[in-house]
């Protein structure tokens, strides 16, 4: 129970810190940053179902988020020429500039909170442990 509570408290604290930093420095929520970062890493464009799975949002949740991001000029939607029922999210130049700027300060925060506080072995252990928790005991 103490490990669970420690995980919850640490997650909440780190999430709040990341959210505050992204909002203050770049006017982004974590969700918007996550969308832009995934699109940028994928070369600028992803199918909506792939994007929803990558950022752990329901298709309707992603649709609402993308509506706001389209209105802000950060992304645009493009129909899939091979499937009329599908579409892509495409990062705009404005979105790419913003995610590049945000990535620098976001990574600096991660360095302070993880890299400066943990050894390389700690980070490797944490990565391994989180992977095991994510996959569950029946998937090992």
N, C-alpha and C positions, 0 to 999 in steps of 0.2 A: 504494500500500500504506500509506503514512503517513496518508493521509486516512481510509482504512478503519479502521486501528488507533486513530486519534484519535477517530473516531466511536464505536467500540466502548467505548473507555475512558471517554469522556465520558458515554455512555449508561449504562454500569454505575454510574459515580459518581453521576450525577444520580438514577437509579432508586433506588439504595441510600439516598440522602439523603432523597428523597421518602417512601420506604417507612418509614424510621426516624422521620421527623417525623410522619407520619400515625399510626403505631403509638403513639408516645410521647404525642402530644397528644390523640388521639381513639380509640385502640384499633382502628383500621382498617388493613387492608392496602390496597395500591394497587388491587387487583382489587375489593374491596368498595366503596371510594370511587368507582371508575369506574362500577360498577353503579348506585350511588345517584345519582351525578351525572347519568348518562344518563337514569335514570327521572325525576329531578326536572326536567331540561331538557325532557323529553317531556310534561310535565304530570302526571307521577306514574305513568304506566302504559305499558308496551310489551309487544308480543308477544315470546315467548321467542326466536324466530328472529331478529327484528330486534335484540333486545338482544345476542344472541350475536355477530351480525355487527358491531355497533357496538363491542363490547369485545374482539373478536378472540379469542373462546373457542369451542371446539367445543360443540355442544349438550350432550354429556355433562359436559363441564367446567363449563358454566354451571349445569347441573342440580345438580351437587354443591355448587357455590358457593351457589346459591340455597337449598338445603337448610339449610346452615349459617346463612345470613342470615335465613331464616324462623324457625329456632330462636332466633336472637338478637332477634327481633322487629323487624327492619329492613325486611323486605318480606313480602308474602304472595302466594300464587299464586291466580289466579282462572281458572276455565275460560272458554274462548271460547264464548259462547252460539251462535255461528254455525258453529263447527267443533269437534266433540267431540275431535278429535285435537290441538287447539292450546290453549294457555293464555297468560295474561298474567302479568307480574310487576308488582305494585303496591307502591309505596313506602308505608310506614306513617308515622304522625305521628312516631314515634321516629326512623325512618330519615331523614325530612325535616329534623328538628331537628339530627341528627348531621351530615348532609351540609352543612347551612347553616353550622354551626360549623367543620367541616373545610375548607370552601371558603375561608373567611377566612384561615386560617393557610396553606393550600396556595397560595393566590394570593400571599400575602406572600412565601413561599419562592420562587415563580416570579419575582416582581418582583426579589428580591435576586439570584437566579442568572442571570436573563435581562435584565430591565429595567435593573438597575443596572450590569451588565457590558457590555451591548451598546447601540449606538445604534439609533434607529428604523430606519435603513437596514440595519443588521446584521440586525435581527429580520425585516425584509421579505425580505432576501436569504436568510436561513436558511429562512423559510417557503416561499419559492419553490423553493429547492434541495430541501428535503424533499419537496415536492409532486412535483417531477420524478423524484426517486428512487423515490417510492412508485408512480408511474404507469409508470415504465420507459420506455426509449427507443422501444419499439414502439407506445406509446400517445400519443405527442405529436402 
